[in-house]
Amino acid sequence: MSVEAYIASLSDERRPIVERLRETIINALPPGFVETMQYGMISYVVPHTLYPGGYHVDPSLPLPFLSIASQKYGIGLYHMGLYASPELMEWFRQAYSEAVPTKLDIGKSCIRLKNLNTIPFDVIGALASKMSVQDWIDRYERSRA
């Protein structure tokens, strides 16, 4: 499935929100990340041309970085760099709490955006901009060592 087909398959309620998240992320990501579909989600990855080893779980796949998924409870935002960078996680928690009146709902691998009316697009854009491809590769390799 293509990104466009995925977006077209969403409900009328979800489609504009996912489109806005996608645009926010595309406009903020540093150069080098590539948009694709991975694991049934819109994903931003490090392509094999920049990181030939790919993702350790399945080296045929490019290294994942950030993904968006419309799910039953809301929208899931997966940012792998948050878990590799305690400083980035601390920044995100603070920025989110300043932008959104409700408690951050975050798991080991997912930021759960349940209230579609309070998504902090500016914070998400800033988050997407804070780690370059090389920063992500370096952190990923250190985590695997």
ChimeraX attribute file (.defattr): number of C-alpha atoms within 10 A of each C-alpha:
attribute: neighborCount
match mode: 1-to-1
recipient: residues
	/A:1	10
	/A:2	13
	/A:3	17
	/A:4	11
	/A:5	9
	/A:6	16
	/A:7	19
	/A:8	12
	/A:9	11
	/A:10	13
	/A:11	10
	/A:12	10
	/A:13	9
	/A:14	16
	/A:15	16
	/A:16	13
	/A:17	17
	/A:18	18
	/A:19	14
	/A:20	12
	/A:21	21
	/A:22	21
	/A:23	13
	/A:24	18
	/A:25	24
	/A:26	18
	/A:27	12
	/A:28	17
	/A:29	21
	/A:30	14
	/A:31	10
	/A:32	15
	/A:33	20
	/A:34	15
	/A:35	18
	/A:36	19
	/A:37	17
	/A:38	17
	/A:39	10
	/A:40	15
	/A:41	21
	/A:42	23
	/A:43	24
	/A:44	26
	/A:45	24
	/A:46	25
	/A:47	21
	/A:48	15
	/A:49	10
	/A:50	15
	/A:51	15
	/A:52	14
	/A:53	15
	/A:54	19
	/A:55	18
	/A:56	12
	/A:57	8
	/A:58	10
	/A:59	12
	/A:60	12
	/A:61	17
	/A:62	23
	/A:63	26
	/A:64	23
	/A:65	22
	/A:66	23
	/A:67	24
	/A:68	22
	/A:69	20
	/A:70	21
	/A:71	13
	/A:72	8
	/A:73	10
	/A:74	14
	/A:75	22
	/A:76	20
	/A:77	22
	/A:78	22
	/A:79	21
	/A:80	18
	/A:81	23
	/A:82	21
	/A:83	15
	/A:84	16
	/A:85	15
	/A:86	11
	/A:87	10
	/A:88	16
	/A:89	15
	/A:90	12
	/A:91	13
	/A:92	18
	/A:93	13
	/A:94	12
	/A:95	17
	/A:96	19
	/A:97	13
	/A:98	12
	/A:99	14
	/A:100	14
	/A:101	9
	/A:102	11
	/A:103	9
	/A:104	16
	/A:105	10
	/A:106	14
	/A:107	9
	/A:108	9
	/A:109	14
	/A:110	19
	/A:111	16
	/A:112	18
	/A:113	20
	/A:114	16
	/A:115	11
	/A:116	12
	/A:117	9
	/A:118	12
	/A:119	17
	/A:120	17
	/A:121	16
	/A:122	16
	/A:123	17
	/A:124	19
	/A:125	19
	/A:126	16
	/A:127	21
	/A:128	22
	/A:129	16
	/A:130	13
	/A:131	19
	/A:132	15
	/A:133	19
	/A:134	13
	/A:135	11
	/A:136	19
	/A:137	18
	/A:138	12
	/A:139	17
	/A:140	20
	/A:141	9
	/A:142	10
	/A:143	10
	/A:144	7
	/A:145	6
